[in-house]
Amino acid sequence: LDDGAVQTGVTVIRPHRGDPFLHKVPAAASVVNGFGKSIGLVQVEELGVLETPIALTNTFGVAALAQAQIRAAIKANPRIGREWPTV
């Protein structure tokens, strides 16, 4: 969004065309700078898989992106967090 004082940007990288929660892909993470904010890297390190698209944004947009990704995953798979593990 480029609207005067409002300047936002999001880049989303999908691992494949399907549902990444149902069809997980091998993944790993390496922190080089350590200055930015992240959500989900510990889970990637623990499980070794990716369950959502990778989304890149500015520091203030991280929480909104996480919430959007969680909602999208639950909408596509209502059993997440109930009968299935959380995303």
ZATIPA-76957 format. One record per residue (C-alpha): x, y, z. Coordinates in Angstrom, 3 decimals. Each point is the difference from the previous one (the first is absolute). Layout:
residues N
R;X;Y;Z
...
end
This chain:
residues 87
R;0.000;0.000;0.000
R;1.425;3.342;-1.030
R;-2.336;2.699;1.302
R;1.746;3.150;1.206
R;1.191;-0.564;3.566
R;-1.182;-3.622;-0.112
R;2.722;-2.160;-1.494
R;-0.330;-3.760;0.454
R;1.277;-3.040;-1.769
R;-0.313;-3.743;0.247
R;1.732;-2.728;-1.979
R;-1.448;-3.507;0.283
R;1.882;-3.069;-1.195
R;-2.172;-3.078;-0.421
R;1.885;-3.334;0.229
R;-2.375;-1.571;-2.565
R;-3.519;0.428;-1.409
R;-1.646;-2.268;2.565
R;-0.783;0.383;3.699
R;3.342;0.261;1.826
R;-1.560;-1.145;3.288
R;-1.193;-3.266;-1.561
R;3.026;-0.403;-2.262
R;2.918;1.206;2.089
R;3.402;0.561;-1.586
R;3.466;-0.442;1.534
R;1.351;3.286;1.338
R;2.758;1.528;2.092
R;0.869;3.481;1.216
R;3.203;1.926;0.514
R;0.075;3.397;1.707
R;2.716;2.211;-1.452
R;-0.715;3.484;1.348
R;-2.369;-0.627;2.907
R;-1.405;3.534;-0.077
R;-3.440;-0.624;-1.566
R;-3.027;-1.653;1.566
R;-1.048;-3.545;-0.826
R;-2.748;-2.409;0.868
R;0.214;-3.741;-0.516
R;3.744;-0.541;-0.299
R;0.205;-2.095;3.180
R;-2.748;-2.277;-1.321
R;1.814;-0.357;-3.332
R;3.186;-0.902;1.883
R;-1.859;-2.516;2.207
R;-2.149;-1.665;-2.676
R;2.173;0.523;-3.070
R;-3.027;0.815;-2.149
R;-1.855;3.001;-1.323
R;-3.785;0.120;0.603
R;-0.870;3.447;-1.372
R;1.266;2.237;-2.765
R;2.993;2.157;0.889
R;-1.096;3.612;0.434
R;2.400;2.943;0.114
R;-0.961;3.464;1.211
R;1.191;2.841;2.190
R;0.345;-0.366;3.772
R;-3.412;1.486;0.780
R;-1.747;-2.338;-2.457
R;1.273;-3.297;1.443
R;-2.832;-0.535;2.495
R;-2.705;0.826;-2.560
R;1.538;-2.419;-2.487
R;0.212;-2.759;2.606
R;-3.649;0.496;0.907
R;-1.016;-0.024;-3.670
R;1.967;-3.201;-0.677
R;-1.450;-1.747;3.059
R;-3.544;1.001;-0.971
R;0.525;-1.176;-3.579
R;1.364;-3.358;1.169
R;-2.922;-0.529;2.403
R;-2.527;1.048;-2.646
R;1.459;-2.554;-2.413
R;0.341;-2.655;2.743
R;-2.498;0.559;2.857
R;1.429;-2.962;1.932
R;3.258;1.915;0.683
R;0.318;0.614;3.745
R;-2.860;-2.389;0.769
R;0.661;-3.462;-1.377
R;3.251;0.911;-1.772
R;3.128;1.773;1.235
R;0.161;3.781;-0.167
R;1.633;1.851;-2.843
end
